[in-house]
């Protein structure tokens, strides 16, 4: 999803290569991804899947806590789940260790 916040004009930006540039922004902000998951977001996610900068977009949204819209072919709920999963501490308890 393209943003209005850009760096220095001479600096290349992943958003300049985004497939969503020029698309109707409304498709990237569906009313709800809970009522009918994937239904309203399907058009936006189709645009994302053909995008050369999908990973950069998704990474940006995750790093900046973007909780609205479709970014990098993910919904807000999916990004929250990714953030929760990556924030959980690793399991340090190992079954069957000898010498404990």
Secondary structure, 3 states (H helix, E strand, C coil): CCCCCCCCCCCCCHHHHCCCCCCCHHHHCCCCCCCCCCCCCHHHHHHHHCCCCHHHHHHHHHHCCCCCCCECCECHHHHHHHHHHHHCCCCCCCCCCCCC
